[in-house]
Amino acid sequence: MSQQTQTPPPETEYVTTTRIACDGGDGALGHPRVWLSIDEKLGYVECGYCDKRFVLKKD
Ligand SMILES: [Zn+2]
């Protein structure tokens, strides 16, 4: 059990396609836009710039 008190958990966004772009959003976390592909076996991908996690939402 580890408690994270210093850094908030990375943002998670649920998406419906495996190909998504991340630019870090507004503010300090902004970065050049990169394209990411979700590995369908994993079901998610993390942005290398801002650590944001994109989770593939399956219906
Ligand atoms: Zn990002």
N, CA, C, O and the ligand as a Tripos MOL2 file, in Angstrom:
@<TRIPOS>MOLECULE
protein
  237   235    60     0     0
PROTEIN
NO_CHARGES

@<TRIPOS>ATOM
      1 N           0.8410   -1.1990    0.0000 N.3       1 MET1
      2 CA          0.0000    0.0000    0.0000 C.3       1 MET1
      3 C           0.8730    1.2440    0.0000 C.2       1 MET1
      4 O           1.6720    1.4440    0.9140 O.2       1 MET1
      5 N           0.7290    2.0510   -0.9870 N.am      2 SER2
      6 CA          1.4700    3.2900   -1.0130 C.3       2 SER2
      7 C           0.5010    4.4540   -1.1800 C.2       2 SER2
      8 O          -0.4600    4.3950   -1.9470 O.2       2 SER2
      9 N           0.7820    5.4710   -0.4570 N.am      3 GLN3
     10 CA         -0.0720    6.6410   -0.5590 C.3       3 GLN3
     11 C           0.6220    7.7180   -1.3680 C.2       3 GLN3
     12 O           1.7790    8.0550   -1.1180 O.2       3 GLN3
     13 N          -0.0940    8.2490   -2.3340 N.am      4 GLN4
     14 CA          0.4650    9.3240   -3.1250 C.3       4 GLN4
     15 C          -0.0830   10.6400   -2.6080 C.2       4 GLN4
     16 O          -1.2550   10.9750   -2.7810 O.2       4 GLN4
     17 N           0.8010   11.3580   -1.9750 N.am      5 THR5
     18 CA          0.3510   12.6270   -1.4220 C.3       5 THR5
     19 C           0.9220   13.8080   -2.1900 C.2       5 THR5
     20 O           0.4660   14.9420   -2.0430 O.2       5 THR5
     21 N           1.9360   13.5230   -3.0180 N.am      6 GLN6
     22 CA          2.5900   14.6380   -3.6870 C.3       6 GLN6
     23 C           2.0160   14.9240   -5.0680 C.2       6 GLN6
     24 O           1.7890   16.0780   -5.4320 O.2       6 GLN6
     25 N           1.7850   13.8570   -5.8340 N.am      7 THR7
     26 CA          1.2890   14.0730   -7.1850 C.3       7 THR7
     27 C          -0.1120   13.5040   -7.3280 C.2       7 THR7
     28 O          -0.3920   12.3990   -6.8630 O.2       7 THR7
     29 N          -0.9700   14.2440   -7.9590 N.am      8 PRO8
     30 CA         -2.3100   13.7300   -8.1960 C.3       8 PRO8
     31 C          -2.2530   12.6180   -9.2220 C.2       8 PRO8
     32 O          -1.3220   12.5870  -10.0270 O.2       8 PRO8
     33 N          -3.1970   11.7160   -9.2260 N.am      9 PRO9
     34 CA         -3.2090   10.6500  -10.2260 C.3       9 PRO9
     35 C          -3.3570   11.2440  -11.6060 C.2       9 PRO9
     36 O          -4.0000   12.2800  -11.7750 O.2       9 PRO9
     37 N          -2.7610   10.5900  -12.6070 N.am     10 PRO10
     38 CA         -2.8750   11.1170  -13.9580 C.3      10 PRO10
     39 C          -4.3250   11.1380  -14.4090 C.2      10 PRO10
     40 O          -5.1490   10.3170  -14.0040 O.2      10 PRO10
     41 N          -4.5890   12.0790  -15.2350 N.am     11 GLU11
     42 CA         -5.9370   12.2230  -15.7540 C.3      11 GLU11
     43 C          -6.2990   11.0290  -16.6250 C.2      11 GLU11
     44 O          -5.4510   10.5080  -17.3510 O.2      11 GLU11
     45 N          -7.5110   10.6080  -16.5590 N.am     12 THR12
     46 CA         -7.9670    9.4910  -17.3720 C.3      12 THR12
     47 C          -9.1330    9.9440  -18.2380 C.2      12 THR12
     48 O         -10.0720   10.5920  -17.7750 O.2      12 THR12
     49 N          -9.0380    9.5800  -19.5080 N.am     13 GLU13
     50 CA        -10.1280    9.9220  -20.4050 C.3      13 GLU13
     51 C         -10.6100    8.6610  -21.1040 C.2      13 GLU13
     52 O          -9.8090    7.8430  -21.5580 O.2      13 GLU13
     53 N         -11.9080    8.5150  -21.1840 N.am     14 TYR14
     54 CA        -12.4770    7.3570  -21.8550 C.3      14 TYR14
     55 C         -12.8060    7.7170  -23.2910 C.2      14 TYR14
     56 O         -13.4970    8.6980  -23.5660 O.2      14 TYR14
     57 N         -12.2890    6.8880  -24.2110 N.am     15 VAL15
     58 CA        -12.4810    7.1660  -25.6230 C.3      15 VAL15
     59 C         -13.0750    5.9420  -26.3010 C.2      15 VAL15
     60 O         -13.0640    4.8380  -25.7550 O.2      15 VAL15
     61 N         -13.5900    6.1610  -27.4930 N.am     16 THR16
     62 CA        -14.2450    5.0650  -28.2030 C.3      16 THR16
     63 C         -13.4910    4.6330  -29.4480 C.2      16 THR16
     64 O         -13.9100    3.7090  -30.1450 O.2      16 THR16
     65 N         -12.3690    5.3070  -29.7290 N.am     17 THR17
     66 CA        -11.5500    4.8920  -30.8630 C.3      17 THR17
     67 C         -10.1360    4.6030  -30.3620 C.2      17 THR17
     68 O          -9.7160    5.1010  -29.3180 O.2      17 THR17
     69 N          -9.4060    3.7790  -31.1420 N.am     18 THR18
     70 CA         -8.0660    3.3980  -30.7070 C.3      18 THR18
     71 C          -7.0280    4.4280  -31.1230 C.2      18 THR18
     72 O          -5.8730    4.3580  -30.7020 O.2      18 THR18
     73 N          -7.4330    5.3670  -31.9360 N.am     19 ARG19
     74 CA         -6.4760    6.3680  -32.4130 C.3      19 ARG19
     75 C          -6.9210    7.7240  -31.8940 C.2      19 ARG19
     76 O          -7.9900    8.2250  -32.2410 O.2      19 ARG19
     77 N          -6.0790    8.3000  -31.0600 N.am     20 ILE20
     78 CA         -6.4630    9.5540  -30.4380 C.3      20 ILE20
     79 C          -5.2530   10.4910  -30.4140 C.2      20 ILE20
     80 O          -4.1030   10.0590  -30.4980 O.2      20 ILE20
     81 N          -5.5450   11.7510  -30.2990 N.am     21 ALA21
     82 CA         -4.4880   12.7470  -30.2170 C.3      21 ALA21
     83 C          -4.5150   13.3800  -28.8370 C.2      21 ALA21
     84 O          -5.5770   13.5910  -28.2510 O.2      21 ALA21
     85 N          -3.3320   13.6770  -28.3330 N.am     22 CYS22
     86 CA         -3.2450   14.3510  -27.0460 C.3      22 CYS22
     87 C          -2.3400   15.5670  -27.1960 C.2      22 CYS22
     88 O          -1.2540   15.4840  -27.7700 O.2      22 CYS22
     89 N          -2.7960   16.6770  -26.6810 N.am     23 ASP23
     90 CA         -1.9410   17.8640  -26.6640 C.3      23 ASP23
     91 C          -1.7980   18.3970  -25.2460 C.2      23 ASP23
     92 O          -1.3380   19.5180  -25.0260 O.2      23 ASP23
     93 N          -2.1940   17.5860  -24.3130 N.am     24 GLY24
     94 CA         -1.9990   17.9710  -22.9110 C.3      24 GLY24
     95 C          -3.0600   18.9090  -22.3700 C.2      24 GLY24
     96 O          -3.0670   19.2440  -21.1850 O.2      24 GLY24
     97 N          -3.9520   19.3280  -23.2460 N.am     25 GLY25
     98 CA         -4.9840   20.2320  -22.7860 C.3      25 GLY25
     99 C          -4.4540   21.6300  -22.5310 C.2      25 GLY25
    100 O          -3.3910   22.0100  -23.0210 O.2      25 GLY25
    101 N          -5.1940   22.3630  -21.7780 N.am     26 ASP26
    102 CA         -4.8090   23.7480  -21.5170 C.3      26 ASP26
    103 C          -3.8680   23.8350  -20.3330 C.2      26 ASP26
    104 O          -3.7640   22.9130  -19.5240 O.2      26 ASP26
    105 N          -3.1940   24.9510  -20.2530 N.am     27 GLY27
    106 CA         -2.4070   25.2470  -19.0690 C.3      27 GLY27
    107 C          -1.0230   24.6350  -19.0820 C.2      27 GLY27
    108 O          -0.4560   24.3760  -20.1430 O.2      27 GLY27
    109 N          -0.4900   24.4080  -17.9130 N.am     28 ALA28
    110 CA          0.9090   24.0210  -17.7540 C.3      28 ALA28
    111 C           1.2230   22.6670  -18.3740 C.2      28 ALA28
    112 O           2.3670   22.4140  -18.7530 O.2      28 ALA28
    113 N           0.2370   21.8050  -18.4830 N.am     29 LEU29
    114 CA          0.4930   20.4680  -18.9950 C.3      29 LEU29
    115 C           0.4830   20.4090  -20.5150 C.2      29 LEU29
    116 O           0.6900   19.3400  -21.0900 O.2      29 LEU29
    117 N           0.2500   21.5170  -21.1650 N.am     30 GLY30
    118 CA          0.1770   21.5080  -22.6200 C.3      30 GLY30
    119 C           1.4750   21.0600  -23.2570 C.2      30 GLY30
    120 O           2.5560   21.3440  -22.7400 O.2      30 GLY30
    121 N           1.3750   20.3620  -24.3770 N.am     31 HIS31
    122 CA          2.5570   19.8970  -25.1010 C.3      31 HIS31
    123 C           2.1780   19.7600  -26.5640 C.2      31 HIS31
    124 O           0.9960   19.8020  -26.9050 O.2      31 HIS31
    125 N           3.1760   19.5960  -27.4380 N.am     32 PRO32
    126 CA          2.8530   19.4070  -28.8620 C.3      32 PRO32
    127 C           1.9220   18.2210  -29.0490 C.2      32 PRO32
    128 O           2.0080   17.2220  -28.3350 O.2      32 PRO32
    129 N           1.0470   18.3500  -30.0060 N.am     33 ARG33
    130 CA          0.0690   17.2900  -30.2150 C.3      33 ARG33
    131 C           0.7410   16.0180  -30.7090 C.2      33 ARG33
    132 O           1.5380   16.0440  -31.6470 O.2      33 ARG33
    133 N           0.4170   14.9270  -30.0770 N.am     34 VAL34
    134 CA          0.9400   13.6320  -30.4990 C.3      34 VAL34
    135 C          -0.2350   12.6910  -30.7210 C.2      34 VAL34
    136 O          -1.2880   12.8080  -30.0960 O.2      34 VAL34
    137 N          -0.0130   11.7530  -31.6370 N.am     35 TRP35
    138 CA         -1.0360   10.7500  -31.9060 C.3      35 TRP35
    139 C          -0.6780    9.4660  -31.1850 C.2      35 TRP35
    140 O           0.4730    9.0290  -31.1930 O.2      35 TRP35
    141 N          -1.6690    8.8780  -30.5690 N.am     36 LEU36
    142 CA         -1.4550    7.6550  -29.8020 C.3      36 LEU36
    143 C          -2.4050    6.5790  -30.2970 C.2      36 LEU36
    144 O          -3.5270    6.8620  -30.7170 O.2      36 LEU36
    145 N          -1.9350    5.3460  -30.2400 N.am     37 SER37
    146 CA         -2.7830    4.2250  -30.6040 C.3      37 SER37
    147 C          -2.9910    3.3380  -29.3900 C.2      37 SER37
    148 O          -2.0330    2.9460  -28.7240 O.2      37 SER37
    149 N          -4.2160    3.0310  -29.1130 N.am     38 ILE38
    150 CA         -4.5120    2.1650  -27.9790 C.3      38 ILE38
    151 C          -4.3270    0.7030  -28.3940 C.2      38 ILE38
    152 O          -4.9010    0.2510  -29.3840 O.2      38 ILE38
    153 N          -3.5320   -0.0110  -27.6370 N.am     39 ASP39
    154 CA         -3.3840   -1.4460  -27.8370 C.3      39 ASP39
    155 C          -4.6510   -2.1220  -27.3120 C.2      39 ASP39
    156 O          -4.9670   -2.0510  -26.1250 O.2      39 ASP39
    157 N          -5.3530   -2.7670  -28.2080 N.am     40 GLU40
    158 CA         -6.6490   -3.3160  -27.8060 C.3      40 GLU40
    159 C          -6.5200   -4.4340  -26.7780 C.2      40 GLU40
    160 O          -7.4620   -4.7240  -26.0400 O.2      40 GLU40
    161 N          -5.3600   -5.0510  -26.7360 N.am     41 LYS41
    162 CA         -5.1610   -6.0810  -25.6990 C.3      41 LYS41
    163 C          -5.0250   -5.4420  -24.3330 C.2      41 LYS41
    164 O          -5.5420   -5.9400  -23.3330 O.2      41 LYS41
    165 N          -4.3150   -4.3230  -24.3170 N.am     42 LEU42
    166 CA         -4.1560   -3.5980  -23.0590 C.3      42 LEU42
    167 C          -5.4330   -2.8500  -22.7020 C.2      42 LEU42
    168 O          -5.8840   -2.8440  -21.5570 O.2      42 LEU42
    169 N          -5.9910   -2.2270  -23.7180 N.am     43 GLY43
    170 CA         -7.2080   -1.4780  -23.4910 C.3      43 GLY43
    171 C          -6.9780   -0.0290  -23.1270 C.2      43 GLY43
    172 O          -7.9250    0.7180  -22.8810 O.2      43 GLY43
    173 N          -5.7090    0.3690  -23.0940 N.am     44 TYR44
    174 CA         -5.4390    1.7740  -22.7990 C.3      44 TYR44
    175 C          -4.0630    2.1620  -23.3180 C.2      44 TYR44
    176 O          -3.2620    1.2990  -23.6750 O.2      44 TYR44
    177 N          -3.7930    3.4510  -23.3570 N.am     45 VAL45
    178 CA         -2.4790    3.9520  -23.7010 C.3      45 VAL45
    179 C          -2.2150    5.1820  -22.8440 C.2      45 VAL45
    180 O          -3.1370    5.9080  -22.4730 O.2      45 VAL45
    181 N          -0.9580    5.3990  -22.5430 N.am     46 GLU46
    182 CA         -0.6170    6.5750  -21.7630 C.3      46 GLU46
    183 C           0.2040    7.5340  -22.6160 C.2      46 GLU46
    184 O           1.0910    7.1220  -23.3640 O.2      46 GLU46
    185 N          -0.1040    8.7990  -22.4910 N.am     47 CYS47
    186 CA          0.6360    9.8060  -23.2290 C.3      47 CYS47
    187 C           2.0240    9.9540  -22.6170 C.2      47 CYS47
    188 O           2.1740   10.0940  -21.4030 O.2      47 CYS47
    189 N           3.0460    9.9180  -23.4920 N.am     48 GLY48
    190 CA          4.4140   10.0250  -23.0080 C.3      48 GLY48
    191 C           4.7710   11.4070  -22.4940 C.2      48 GLY48
    192 O           5.7530   11.5700  -21.7690 O.2      48 GLY48
    193 N           3.9860   12.3930  -22.8620 N.am     49 TYR49
    194 CA          4.2850   13.7590  -22.4450 C.3      49 TYR49
    195 C           3.6620   14.0840  -21.0870 C.2      49 TYR49
    196 O           4.3390   14.5540  -20.1720 O.2      49 TYR49
    197 N           2.3770   13.8290  -20.9790 N.am     50 CYS50
    198 CA          1.6710   14.3150  -19.7850 C.3      50 CYS50
    199 C           1.1280   13.1780  -18.9180 C.2      50 CYS50
    200 O           0.4500   13.4240  -17.9210 O.2      50 CYS50
    201 N           1.4300   11.9240  -19.3010 N.am     51 ASP51
    202 CA          1.0050   10.7680  -18.5100 C.3      51 ASP51
    203 C          -0.5010   10.5700  -18.4620 C.2      51 ASP51
    204 O          -1.0130    9.7490  -17.7000 O.2      51 ASP51
    205 N          -1.1840   11.3170  -19.2680 N.am     52 LYS52
    206 CA         -2.6250   11.1300  -19.3090 C.3      52 LYS52
    207 C          -2.9470    9.7570  -19.8750 C.2      52 LYS52
    208 O          -2.3080    9.2980  -20.8220 O.2      52 LYS52
    209 N          -3.9230    9.1210  -19.2990 N.am     53 ARG53
    210 CA         -4.2710    7.7770  -19.7340 C.3      53 ARG53
    211 C          -5.5820    7.8090  -20.5230 C.2      53 ARG53
    212 O          -6.5830    8.3860  -20.0970 O.2      53 ARG53
    213 N          -5.5320    7.1680  -21.6860 N.am     54 PHE54
    214 CA         -6.7320    7.0550  -22.5130 C.3      54 PHE54
    215 C          -7.2070    5.6080  -22.4520 C.2      54 PHE54
    216 O          -6.4920    4.6880  -22.8490 O.2      54 PHE54
    217 N          -8.3920    5.4280  -21.9630 N.am     55 VAL55
    218 CA         -8.9390    4.0870  -21.7970 C.3      55 VAL55
    219 C          -9.9950    3.8440  -22.8690 C.2      55 VAL55
    220 O         -10.9140    4.6380  -23.0690 O.2      55 VAL55
    221 N          -9.8230    2.7180  -23.5470 N.am     56 LEU56
    222 CA        -10.7760    2.3650  -24.6000 C.3      56 LEU56
    223 C         -12.0670    1.8680  -23.9610 C.2      56 LEU56
    224 O         -12.0940    0.9290  -23.1650 O.2      56 LEU56
    225 N         -13.1050    2.5370  -24.3480 N.am     57 LYS57
    226 CA        -14.4110    2.2050  -23.8010 C.3      57 LYS57
    227 C         -15.0970    1.2410  -24.7650 C.2      57 LYS57
    228 O         -15.3370    1.5690  -25.9270 O.2      57 LYS57
    229 N         -15.4000    0.0740  -24.2750 N.am     58 LYS58
    230 CA        -16.0260   -0.9150  -25.1430 C.3      58 LYS58
    231 C         -17.4870   -1.0620  -24.8040 C.2      58 LYS58
    232 O         -17.8980   -1.0570  -23.6430 O.2      58 LYS58
    233 N         -18.2530   -1.1930  -25.8680 N.am     59 ASP59
    234 CA        -19.6820   -1.3860  -25.6540 C.3      59 ASP59
    235 C         -20.0940   -2.7900  -26.0580 C.2      59 ASP59
    236 O         -21.2680   -3.1440  -25.9490 O.2      59 ASP59
    237 ZN         -0.5660   14.2910  -23.3770 Zn       60 ZN60
@<TRIPOS>BOND
     1     1     2 1
     2     2     3 1
     3     3     4 2
     4     3     5 am
     5     5     6 1
     6     6     7 1
     7     7     8 2
     8     7     9 am
     9     9    10 1
    10    10    11 1
    11    11    12 2
    12    11    13 am
    13    13    14 1
    14    14    15 1
    15    15    16 2
    16    15    17 am
    17    17    18 1
    18    18    19 1
    19    19    20 2
    20    19    21 am
    21    21    22 1
    22    22    23 1
    23    23    24 2
    24    23    25 am
    25    25    26 1
    26    26    27 1
    27    27    28 2
    28    27    29 am
    29    29    30 1
    30    30    31 1
    31    31    32 2
    32    31    33 am
    33    33    34 1
    34    34    35 1
    35    35    36 2
    36    35    37 am
    37    37    38 1
    38    38    39 1
    39    39    40 2
    40    39    41 am
    41    41    42 1
    42    42    43 1
    43    43    44 2
    44    43    45 am
    45    45    46 1
    46    46    47 1
    47    47    48 2
    48    47    49 am
    49    49    50 1
    50    50    51 1
    51    51    52 2
    52    51    53 am
    53    53    54 1
    54    54    55 1
    55    55    56 2
    56    55    57 am
    57    57    58 1
    58    58    59 1
    59    59    60 2
    60    59    61 am
    61    61    62 1
    62    62    63 1
    63    63    64 2
    64    63    65 am
    65    65    66 1
    66    66    67 1
    67    67    68 2
    68    67    69 am
    69    69    70 1
    70    70    71 1
    71    71    72 2
    72    71    73 am
    73    73    74 1
    74    74    75 1
    75    75    76 2
    76    75    77 am
    77    77    78 1
    78    78    79 1
    79    79    80 2
    80    79    81 am
    81    81    82 1
    82    82    83 1
    83    83    84 2
    84    83    85 am
    85    85    86 1
    86    86    87 1
    87    87    88 2
    88    87    89 am
    89    89    90 1
    90    90    91 1
    91    91    92 2
    92    91    93 am
    93    93    94 1
    94    94    95 1
    95    95    96 2
    96    95    97 am
    97    97    98 1
    98    98    99 1
    99    99   100 2
   100    99   101 am
   101   101   102 1
   102   102   103 1
   103   103   104 2
   104   103   105 am
   105   105   106 1
   106   106   107 1
   107   107   108 2
   108   107   109 am
   109   109   110 1
   110   110   111 1
   111   111   112 2
   112   111   113 am
   113   113   114 1
   114   114   115 1
   115   115   116 2
   116   115   117 am
   117   117   118 1
   118   118   119 1
   119   119   120 2
   120   119   121 am
   121   121   122 1
   122   122   123 1
   123   123   124 2
   124   123   125 am
   125   125   126 1
   126   126   127 1
   127   127   128 2
   128   127   129 am
   129   129   130 1
   130   130   131 1
   131   131   132 2
   132   131   133 am
   133   133   134 1
   134   134   135 1
   135   135   136 2
   136   135   137 am
   137   137   138 1
   138   138   139 1
   139   139   140 2
   140   139   141 am
   141   141   142 1
   142   142   143 1
   143   143   144 2
   144   143   145 am
   145   145   146 1
   146   146   147 1
   147   147   148 2
   148   147   149 am
   149   149   150 1
   150   150   151 1
   151   151   152 2
   152   151   153 am
   153   153   154 1
   154   154   155 1
   155   155   156 2
   156   155   157 am
   157   157   158 1
   158   158   159 1
   159   159   160 2
   160   159   161 am
   161   161   162 1
   162   162   163 1
   163   163   164 2
   164   163   165 am
   165   165   166 1
   166   166   167 1
   167   167   168 2
   168   167   169 am
   169   169   170 1
   170   170   171 1
   171   171   172 2
   172   171   173 am
   173   173   174 1
   174   174   175 1
   175   175   176 2
   176   175   177 am
   177   177   178 1
   178   178   179 1
   179   179   180 2
   180   179   181 am
   181   181   182 1
   182   182   183 1
   183   183   184 2
   184   183   185 am
   185   185   186 1
   186   186   187 1
   187   187   188 2
   188   187   189 am
   189   189   190 1
   190   190   191 1
   191   191   192 2
   192   191   193 am
   193   193   194 1
   194   194   195 1
   195   195   196 2
   196   195   197 am
   197   197   198 1
   198   198   199 1
   199   199   200 2
   200   199   201 am
   201   201   202 1
   202   202   203 1
   203   203   204 2
   204   203   205 am
   205   205   206 1
   206   206   207 1
   207   207   208 2
   208   207   209 am
   209   209   210 1
   210   210   211 1
   211   211   212 2
   212   211   213 am
   213   213   214 1
   214   214   215 1
   215   215   216 2
   216   215   217 am
   217   217   218 1
   218   218   219 1
   219   219   220 2
   220   219   221 am
   221   221   222 1
   222   222   223 1
   223   223   224 2
   224   223   225 am
   225   225   226 1
   226   226   227 1
   227   227   228 2
   228   227   229 am
   229   229   230 1
   230   230   231 1
   231   231   232 2
   232   231   233 am
   233   233   234 1
   234   234   235 1
   235   235   236 2
@<TRIPOS>SUBSTRUCTURE
     1 MET1         2 RESIDUE 1 A MET
     2 SER2         6 RESIDUE 1 A SER
     3 GLN3        10 RESIDUE 1 A GLN
     4 GLN4        14 RESIDUE 1 A GLN
     5 THR5        18 RESIDUE 1 A THR
     6 GLN6        22 RESIDUE 1 A GLN
     7 THR7        26 RESIDUE 1 A THR
     8 PRO8        30 RESIDUE 1 A PRO
     9 PRO9        34 RESIDUE 1 A PRO
    10 PRO10       38 RESIDUE 1 A PRO
    11 GLU11       42 RESIDUE 1 A GLU
    12 THR12       46 RESIDUE 1 A THR
    13 GLU13       50 RESIDUE 1 A GLU
    14 TYR14       54 RESIDUE 1 A TYR
    15 VAL15       58 RESIDUE 1 A VAL
    16 THR16       62 RESIDUE 1 A THR
    17 THR17       66 RESIDUE 1 A THR
    18 THR18       70 RESIDUE 1 A THR
    19 ARG19       74 RESIDUE 1 A ARG
    20 ILE20       78 RESIDUE 1 A ILE
    21 ALA21       82 RESIDUE 1 A ALA
    22 CYS22       86 RESIDUE 1 A CYS
    23 ASP23       90 RESIDUE 1 A ASP
    24 GLY24       94 RESIDUE 1 A GLY
    25 GLY25       98 RESIDUE 1 A GLY
    26 ASP26      102 RESIDUE 1 A ASP
    27 GLY27      106 RESIDUE 1 A GLY
    28 ALA28      110 RESIDUE 1 A ALA
    29 LEU29      114 RESIDUE 1 A LEU
    30 GLY30      118 RESIDUE 1 A GLY
    31 HIS31      122 RESIDUE 1 A HIS
    32 PRO32      126 RESIDUE 1 A PRO
    33 ARG33      130 RESIDUE 1 A ARG
    34 VAL34      134 RESIDUE 1 A VAL
    35 TRP35      138 RESIDUE 1 A TRP
    36 LEU36      142 RESIDUE 1 A LEU
    37 SER37      146 RESIDUE 1 A SER
    38 ILE38      150 RESIDUE 1 A ILE
    39 ASP39      154 RESIDUE 1 A ASP
    40 GLU40      158 RESIDUE 1 A GLU
    41 LYS41      162 RESIDUE 1 A LYS
    42 LEU42      166 RESIDUE 1 A LEU
    43 GLY43      170 RESIDUE 1 A GLY
    44 TYR44      174 RESIDUE 1 A TYR
    45 VAL45      178 RESIDUE 1 A VAL
    46 GLU46      182 RESIDUE 1 A GLU
    47 CYS47      186 RESIDUE 1 A CYS
    48 GLY48      190 RESIDUE 1 A GLY
    49 TYR49      194 RESIDUE 1 A TYR
    50 CYS50      198 RESIDUE 1 A CYS
    51 ASP51      202 RESIDUE 1 A ASP
    52 LYS52      206 RESIDUE 1 A LYS
    53 ARG53      210 RESIDUE 1 A ARG
    54 PHE54      214 RESIDUE 1 A PHE
    55 VAL55      218 RESIDUE 1 A VAL
    56 LEU56      222 RESIDUE 1 A LEU
    57 LYS57      226 RESIDUE 1 A LYS
    58 LYS58      230 RESIDUE 1 A LYS
    59 ASP59      234 RESIDUE 1 A ASP
    60 ZN60       237 GROUP 0 **** ****
